[in-house]
Amino acid sequence: MCIGVPSKVIKLEENRALVDVMGSKIYVGILFVPEVKINDYVLLHAGQAMTIINEEYARESIEEWRKIIDGQHDTLF
C-alpha cells in the first residue's frame, strides 16, 4: 500500500517542482505529471508527484493528515 501526501505546487523548474506540504517546502520530481501547473495539487510518494488532484480532495486529505499528526485519530487503518 502507498500513502500519498497532498501538496500544492508553488514553483516549476525543468524536471522538478517546489511544493508546499502542510507548511514545509520541498522539491519533488514531476516525471509522472509533466502537465502539472503552478497552484495545482499533487499527491506525493517517495519524492515524486504521482498524480494531480482537485483542490477539494487535497484540503480534505490535508485535514485528515493533520488529525493523524495531532493524535486525533483512533487508528490509521
QUIDASUL-V348713 format. One record per helix or strand of 2 or more residues. SS is the DSSP state (H for helix, E for strand). FROM is the first residue (numbers start at 1). LEN is the number of residues. Records with the same first field share a line. If there is no record, write none. Layout:
SS->FROM-LEN  FROM-LEN
//
This chain:
E->5-8  16-6  24-6  41-5  48-6
H->55-15
//
